[in-house]
Structures are given as structure tokens and as C-alpha cells.
Amino acid sequence: MALLHWIKASLPGLPIDNKDDANYDDFAATRQPLESIRTLYKISGLSARIFLPECEHGSKLPEFVYLHGGGFLVFTPKFQFFHYFCESMARNLKALVVSVDYRLAPEQRELKKVGNEKSHDQSRGVVLVQPFYGGMDRKDSEVEFANGEILTMESSDLFWKLALPIGADRDHPYCNQPKFLEENRVPREMAPIFMAIGRKDCLYARQVEVARRLQGANKHVQLVEYDDAAHAFYLGPPSSALDRFFVDLFGFMTMCCK
């Protein structure tokens, strides 16, 4: 698959998910160390990386909880591209970023039932960067960019097959969000959403559909499109799209923090 070829080409000789390998665990130490980066382990059995920008002692900072990509199947916060991206977020946004090492499929397929407990500190905003949706039918962008350099539709279908509950197809609510929003009432209370998408991403059409349905239900959804951006453009080398992304995200963050 194109995605796996990209992974191997990006990290020659480095294990991808072998957490027991000492070199892999200490990957950040192979680069110039940054005093602003901290790593926490064994938080509820998982781990997280905390990225703290240079700031005055006692400063109040915006906070981001970052959930890395990988189709729910691969990668950890230690993967170099996600590590670099979180560094960039902390620096460009002057914000504290927590990159969470969440459980992956297929070992962890289903979301466990959660209670109705409410947090006293409610989430102020949600940032969706090229959110991962799917479905049994094929959208125009899924046909046009089926053989993308980073994500192909073959890869996407496989990820969903291994991540969804056993026996479910890609029209499951976890996957086909447009269909779910069409058949169910949009929640009454919803935090503002910032959705960044690339026009050359195979997932583009579904992302637009989700945004439009939520906007049609009078929800605050800031949809930002980057014309020349393919899947995972935000993890690539410096570009005008990436520069614009941080400017757009900074504006959304400022609005949410008022």
C-alpha cells in the first residue's frame, strides 16, 4: 500500500511501532533537544507528549489535545512527522500541546460505553484537520484521488475494516458521518469547529458534506479549504498552505479563548 511504502521510505531502518526498542523510545533524543518538550508515561496505562513553547513563568496558555492520524491503526506520538507538527503548533500558536498515545485497532476496535458525567472544564473548540470519514458508496474525490501518494482508497477501506466493530461495514455511524447526520438529529450543544481540508485529498467530498450539514443545523463550523493540498499536507515540508493553516488556526484559537 502507498501509505506503508511512505512510512518505510520516511523512516529507513527505524522500527515503526516497536515500543520495546530502546532507540525507538528515545527517538526525540536523536535530534537537537528542545527544552520546551516534556514526555509523560503511564497515564492511565498510556503515554503523552507535552510540548510547551517558550513563555514567561506563570503565563496562561491555550491548550490543545492532539490525536494523531494513522487510520486508527498505526503510529504513535513518537512518529517523527507528528512530533514535528506538535512542535510547530506549540511554537506558531504559543500554546501547550498534549499529544496522546491512544489505543489502536484492531486490538481496540469498539468505543466503550461512557457515563453521563460532565466535566467542569468544557471543551471550547474542536479542530478537525482532514478528518477521516468513509462509506460504502464512492464520492467524486474518492474516485479522482483514489491512488493518492499518502492515502489510497485501498488503504482507507482496510483501515476501516480493521477499526470498526466486527461485522460492521463502512456505513457504520463511526465511519459514515454524513449519513449519520442525515438520519439523526444534530446535538443541540456543540463546541465551535475548525475544519481544515485539502482539495486533493480523497476524503475531501465527505469532509465538505459533514461541514455543510452541521452548518445547515446552525452550528459554528469554520471550513477552510487549501486548493493544492493533498492528504496529510500539514505533515509535509514548509508550504504556503501550511503557513496559511497556522494563521487560520490562530484566528480560530483566539476566538475560542475570548
C-alpha positions in Angstrom: 0.0 0.0 0.0 1.2 3.5 -0.7 0.9 4.5 2.9 3.2 1.7 4.1 5.7 2.5 1.4 5.7 6.1 2.5 6.3 5.1 6.1 9.2 2.9 5.3 10.8 5.5 3.0 10.4 8.2 5.6 12.0 6.2 8.4 14.7 3.9 6.9 15.9 1.4 9.5 13.7 2.8 12.3 11.0 0.5 13.7 7.5 1.9 13.2 5.6 0.6 16.2 8.1 -1.4 18.3 7.7 0.4 21.6 10.2 -2.0 23.3 13.0 -0.9 21.1 15.3 1.5 23.1 16.2 3.5 20.0 12.6 4.0 19.1 11.6 5.1 22.6 14.4 7.7 22.6 13.9 8.9 19.1 13.5 12.5 20.2 17.0 12.4 21.7 18.5 11.8 18.2 17.6 15.4 17.3 18.6 18.7 18.8 16.9 18.6 22.2 14.3 21.3 22.9 13.9 22.5 26.5 10.2 23.1 25.8 9.4 19.4 25.2 8.4 17.1 28.0 7.3 13.5 27.8 4.9 11.7 30.3 4.5 8.0 30.5 1.9 5.6 32.1 -1.0 8.0 32.3 -3.9 5.6 32.7 -1.8 2.9 31.0 -1.0 5.2 28.0 1.5 7.9 27.4 1.5 11.5 26.2 4.0 14.1 24.9 3.7 17.6 26.1 5.0 20.5 24.0 5.5 23.8 25.8 6.5 27.0 24.0 8.9 29.5 25.4 6.9 31.7 27.7 7.2 33.7 30.9 6.8 31.7 34.1 3.2 31.6 35.2 1.8 32.5 31.8 -1.6 31.2 30.9 -1.6 29.4 27.6 -4.2 27.9 25.2 -4.2 24.1 25.4 -4.6 21.6 22.6 -5.2 17.9 23.0 -3.8 16.3 19.8 -4.9 12.9 18.5 -2.5 11.8 15.8 -3.6 10.3 12.4 -3.0 6.8 11.1 -6.4 5.4 10.3 -6.8 4.3 14.0 -4.3 1.5 13.2 -0.7 2.8 13.0 1.7 5.4 14.5 2.3 6.9 18.0 3.2 10.4 19.1 6.8 9.3 18.7 6.4 9.2 14.9 8.7 12.0 13.6 6.1 13.8 11.5 3.6 14.1 14.3 6.3 15.1 16.7 7.5 17.9 14.4 3.9 19.0 13.8 3.2 19.3 17.5 6.4 21.3 17.9 5.3 23.6 15.1 1.8 24.0 16.7 3.4 25.0 20.1 5.7 27.5 18.5 3.4 29.1 16.0 0.3 29.2 18.2 2.1 29.9 21.5 0.1 27.1 23.0 0.6 24.0 25.1 0.1 20.8 23.0 -0.6 17.4 24.5 -0.1 14.5 22.0 -1.9 11.4 23.3 -0.8 7.9 22.7 -4.3 6.4 22.4 -5.1 2.7 21.9 -5.1 1.4 18.4 -7.1 -1.1 16.4 -7.6 -3.9 15.7 -6.8 -4.8 19.3 -9.1 -2.0 20.4 -12.0 -1.8 18.0 -15.1 -0.6 19.8 -15.6 2.5 22.0 -16.6 1.5 25.4 -19.8 3.0 26.9 -19.1 6.1 28.8 -21.2 7.6 31.6 -23.1 10.9 31.7 -20.6 12.6 33.9 -19.9 16.2 32.9 -16.6 17.9 33.1 -16.4 21.2 34.9 -14.0 22.4 32.3 -15.9 22.1 29.0 -14.1 21.9 25.6 -14.1 25.4 24.0 -13.4 24.4 20.4 -12.7 21.4 18.2 -10.1 21.3 15.4 -10.6 18.7 12.7 -7.6 18.5 10.3 -8.6 16.4 7.3 -11.0 14.2 9.4 -11.2 10.6 8.5 -14.6 9.6 7.1 -15.8 6.8 4.8 -18.8 5.0 3.4 -19.8 2.1 1.2 -20.6 4.3 -1.8 -17.8 6.2 -3.6 -17.7 10.0 -3.7 -16.2 12.0 -6.5 -13.0 12.8 -4.7 -12.6 9.2 -3.7 -12.6 8.3 -7.4 -10.4 11.2 -8.5 -7.7 10.7 -5.9 -8.1 7.0 -5.3 -4.4 6.4 -5.7 -3.1 9.3 -3.6 0.5 9.4 -2.6 -0.2 9.2 1.1 -3.6 7.7 1.4 -5.3 5.5 -1.2 -8.8 4.3 -1.1 -7.5 0.7 -0.7 -5.7 1.8 2.4 -8.7 3.7 3.7 -11.0 0.7 3.2 -8.6 -1.6 5.0 -8.2 0.8 8.0 -12.0 0.9 8.4 -12.3 -2.9 8.1 -9.8 -3.3 11.0 -11.0 -0.4 13.1 -14.8 -0.8 13.1 -16.7 -3.2 15.3 -16.5 -6.8 13.9 -19.3 -7.3 11.3 -19.9 -3.6 10.6 -19.4 -2.1 7.2 -18.4 1.4 6.2 -21.9 2.8 6.7 -21.4 2.4 10.4 -22.0 5.8 12.3 -18.4 5.9 13.4 -17.4 6.0 9.7 -20.2 7.4 7.6 -20.8 10.7 9.4 -22.7 12.3 6.6 -25.3 9.5 6.6 -25.5 9.6 10.4 -26.1 13.3 10.4 -28.8 12.9 7.7 -30.6 10.2 9.7 -30.2 11.6 13.2 -30.7 15.0 14.9 -27.6 17.1 15.3 -26.7 17.5 19.0 -28.2 20.7 20.5 -25.0 21.7 22.2 -21.8 21.6 20.1 -18.5 23.4 20.5 -17.3 25.6 17.6 -15.5 23.6 15.0 -12.5 24.4 12.8 -12.2 22.0 9.8 -9.1 22.2 7.6 -9.3 20.2 4.4 -7.3 19.7 1.2 -8.9 19.8 -2.2 -6.7 17.0 -3.5 -7.5 14.7 -0.6 -9.5 11.6 -1.5 -11.6 12.3 1.7 -12.5 15.8 0.6 -16.1 15.3 -0.5 -17.2 13.6 2.7 -15.5 16.3 4.8 -17.3 19.0 2.9 -20.6 17.2 3.3 -20.2 16.9 7.1 -19.3 20.6 7.4 -22.3 21.6 5.3 -24.8 19.5 7.2 -23.6 21.0 10.5 -23.7 24.5 9.2 -27.2 23.8 7.9 -28.1 23.0 11.5 -26.8 26.4 12.6 -23.6 25.1 14.2 -20.5 27.1 14.2 -18.2 25.3 11.6 -15.3 27.2 10.1 -14.5 25.3 6.9 -11.1 26.2 5.4 -10.0 24.6 2.1 -6.5 24.5 0.7 -6.6 24.1 -3.0 -3.3 22.4 -3.7 -3.2 20.3 -0.6 -3.3 16.5 -0.6 -3.8 14.2 2.3 -1.6 15.0 5.3 -0.3 18.2 3.8 0.1 19.6 7.3 2.8 17.0 8.0 4.9 17.8 4.9 7.7 20.3 4.2 7.1 24.1 4.6 4.5 25.4 2.1 2.1 28.3 1.6 -0.8 26.0 2.6 0.9 25.1 5.9 1.7 28.8 6.6 -1.9 29.7 5.9 -3.1 26.8 8.1 -1.3 28.2 11.2 -2.7 31.7 10.5 -6.2 30.4 10.1 -5.9 28.2 13.2 -4.5 31.0 15.3 -7.6 33.1 14.4 -9.9 30.3 15.5 -8.0 29.7 18.7 -8.1 33.4 19.5 -11.9 33.5 19.0 -12.4 30.4 21.3 -10.3 31.9 24.0 -12.2 35.2 24.3 
